[in-house]
Amino acid sequence: MNYAIQYHEISGDWLIFDISDGFELVGIHSTEKDAKRHATQLEKAFAKRALWTRGAMNRAA
């Protein structure tokens, strides 16, 4: 998993962080459901990019 969801007690928001290469805030949502949906979309997009990147690297080698 490349993304983490965390509840921020002061603001009451759900935060999404990209934890794959550092720690970067990539989303803020008012509900946990919305945050989970966004994190799932981000994971799917990451997996799709990784698939294409690996394929291009194998062809280049």
Secondary structure, DSSP 8 states (H G I E B T S, - for coil): --EEEEEETTTTEEEEEE-SSS-EEEEEESSHHHHHHHHHHHHHHHHHHHHHHHHHHHHH-
